[in-house]
Amino acid sequence: MYLRSLTVAVALAVAVLVHAGEKNGKPVKVEPARGSVVGNLICSKCALNATEKCQTALLLAPTYAEWGMVGSDGDKFLTAAERLGNARKLSRDPKYAASQLAKKLGEKQFVLLAGKAGESLFQSRCSGQLHRVSGDVTLADGVATITGEKSSVIEDEQAQPSLSLAGKLVCSKCEFKVGECAAALKAGDLQVLLDGKAAEALFGVRCSGVSKVATGAVTKIDGKTVFLKVSKVSDSKAQTDAKK
């Protein structure tokens, strides 16, 4: 009985402190969303005309075929050599690249790189190499940025560009007041709306608050909301460690 009373008292004290902080104009600090991006290196200015200055970015197109350039096997995923060759062609013709991207992808299908990862890849930003970068994911003016310490080259020719975000399962309608009830993720200060069969499988546990990592293709970015076509949902690292 004493332990239960003490627990209730501590909870009330925390609630009072949080409320007092809000009243005093001190917002509760929200940790940034954590995630990883797999994409082809590209220059945000030369190829996308998306920034005033040249910046390192990762393209989130499924393949370079989405640029209006197809490989030797038509719709088959392009090889690393073909990716590199097409990236070089497009980097020499930024107007063509920008026009193709505008038609095929829309202007938001890329992620800017910041931190040491962005700096180290700046000189090779037009190479088209497929890289993975992990770090803090933020959104500003409809553009995503990932701030990471390092990157890794992906040699797998079948690998597809994607965005992975870690967060807690919530209901998109009940939590975000968006659309009908569906599984979504609350990742830091981001709202991640999930679509696809992998997301539908989470409907029954959407209000559980369980930590998950959703991986897929970005279809839209609107303010602090990311629309993700999910290809895979996995347990977070913390959950995986707890099961061992």
FENSULJO-V122905 format. One line per field, one symbol per residue. psi: psi as a letter, one per 40 degrees, with the letter a starting at -180 (. if undefined). A space follows every 10 residues. Layout:
psi = ???
//
This chain:
psi = dddddddddd dddddddddd dddeegihhh iiiiaihhih hihdddddfe idihihihhf idiedeeehi adfbeihiid dddddddddd degddddddd dddddieefi hihiaddddd eddfeedeih ihhiahhihh fehihhhidi iihheheeih iihhhhahhi hddddefhai hihihhgbei hhhiiidddd eeddfdedei hihhhahhdi hhbehhhhhh dihiiidddd dde.
//
